[in-house]
Amino acid sequence: MELARQALVVDDAPEDTLLTVSVYRRRKVIRLALDGPHTAGRQGSHWYSEHQALARLLSQEAGVTVHSYVYDPQEYEEVLAFGSGQHVGGERLLYDEVELPECQDGEFDDAAFARMQDRWPLGHLAWVFGVERELLLQLHRMPGARLTLDGSMTPGEEPPLERLLRGVAA
């Protein structure tokens, strides 16, 4: 939680920003997102592209590679990787630069398009995690929690993030 609070400061996010946590336990995929009005919709996609403090801080503190992704269904998808607090890789695909598969008999080839998407940044990240691309796109809709970052907690209470992540260790 402290890292999320630090990320708020580094990314100059509003103080009332929440931390949204979604967990796909079967493959141990965890989605952490700073959440507020500034992260909603297309504007939010662009905000996330430019504000990666949480991923950087987590990679440094935990000593693991943290993958961050941004998805704007009308414009682009992007995956960034951070290790030891540094940007170590990633890719951005602009949809208007993609050559769509040829139509056969006047019909769009949905299967060929799905195979193309598997090679795009989110498709590759899904392969790395051993999940379907669609699962990554739906993580924000999975049951989870929205946690306040103001530090308010009952003394002796287990921090909510630790409670959510119990048993998900790498």
Buried (B, 14 or more C-beta within 10 A) or exposed (E): BEBBBBBBEEBEBEEEBBBBBBBBEEEBBBBBBBBBEBBEEEEBBBBBBEBBBBBBBBBBEEEEBBBBBBBBEEBBBBBBBBBEBEBEEBBEBEEEEEEEBEEEEEEEBEEBEEEBBEEBBBBBBBEEBEBEBEBBBEBEEBEBBEBEBEEEEEEEEEEBBEEBBEEEEE
